[in-house]
């Protein structure tokens, strides 16, 4: 999935607790970015993490393919394979898949 750099932006309003607001203010200082930019970055990162978690869960449950999981997570197949390896998720590859692959190589 390729995200366009020139995307239109919507507007969101949300209430957060004081601790979260204090953390956002700290990130503003650290990054020298305004509040809107900090919140956009945090939301973007959170959405990416959510999508990856969703894709990994679907893989563990056998509800999706590796390529579809990569698409859901917005990463390459190679990257999803790295994540699967790190999380010890077996690659769904049957004996029949292996036979077909070996025929293609011959």
C-alpha positions in Angstrom: 0.0 0.0 0.0 1.5 3.3 -1.1 0.3 6.4 0.8 0.1 9.6 -1.1 2.1 12.5 0.2 -0.5 15.0 -1.0 -3.5 13.7 0.9 -6.4 15.7 2.2 -6.7 16.0 5.9 -9.8 15.7 8.1 -10.3 17.2 11.5 -10.6 15.3 14.8 -11.4 16.7 18.3 -10.7 14.5 21.3 -10.5 14.9 25.1 -7.5 13.4 26.8 -6.6 13.0 30.5 -4.1 15.4 32.1 -1.3 12.8 32.1 -1.6 12.2 28.4 -1.7 16.0 27.7 1.4 16.4 29.8 3.2 13.7 27.8 2.1 15.4 24.5 3.5 18.7 25.8 6.8 17.0 26.6 7.0 15.5 23.1 6.2 19.0 21.7 9.3 20.4 23.5 11.5 17.4 22.6 10.6 17.5 18.9 10.1 21.2 18.6 6.8 20.5 16.8 3.4 22.1 17.3 0.7 20.1 19.1 -1.2 19.3 15.8 2.0 17.8 14.3 2.8 15.8 17.4 -0.7 14.4 17.6 -0.7 13.6 13.8 2.6 11.7 14.3 1.3 9.8 17.3 -1.9 8.9 15.6 -0.1 7.7 12.5 2.2 5.6 14.6 -0.7 4.2 16.6 -2.7 3.3 13.5 0.4 1.5 12.0 0.9 -0.4 15.2 -2.8 -1.4 15.3 -2.8 -2.6 11.7 0.4 -4.6 12.3 -1.1 -6.2 15.5 -4.3 -6.9 13.5 -2.4 -8.6 10.7 -0.3 -10.7 13.1 -3.4 -11.8 14.9 -5.1 -12.9 11.7 -1.9 -14.8 10.7 -1.8 -16.6 14.0 -5.4 -17.6 13.6 -4.9 -18.7 10.0 -7.5 -16.2 8.8 -5.2 -14.5 6.2 -2.3 -15.1 3.9 1.2 -13.7 4.3 0.7 -11.3 1.4 -2.6 -10.1 2.6 -1.2 -9.6 6.2 1.6 -7.4 4.7 -1.0 -5.4 2.8 -3.1 -4.9 6.0 0.0 -3.8 7.9 1.1 -1.5 5.1 4.5 -3.2 4.9 6.4 -5.4 2.4 6.1 -9.2 2.4 9.8 -9.3 3.4 9.0 -7.1 6.4 6.0 -9.2 7.5 8.2 -12.4 7.2 10.7 -10.7 9.5 8.0 -9.9 12.0 6.7 -13.5 11.8 10.1 -14.8 12.5 10.7 -12.5 15.4 7.3 -13.5 16.9 7.8 -17.2 16.1 4.8 -17.4 13.8 5.2 -20.3 11.4 5.0 -19.6 7.7 1.9 -21.4 6.4 3.5 -23.6 3.7 2.1 -27.0 3.0 3.7 -30.1 1.5 1.7 -29.4 -1.6 3.0 -25.9 -1.8 6.5 -27.3 -1.6 5.8 -29.8 -4.4 4.5 -27.0 -6.7 7.5 -24.8 -5.9 9.9 -27.6 -6.7 8.2 -28.2 -10.0 8.6 -24.6 -10.9 12.3 -24.7 -10.1 13.1 -27.7 -12.3 
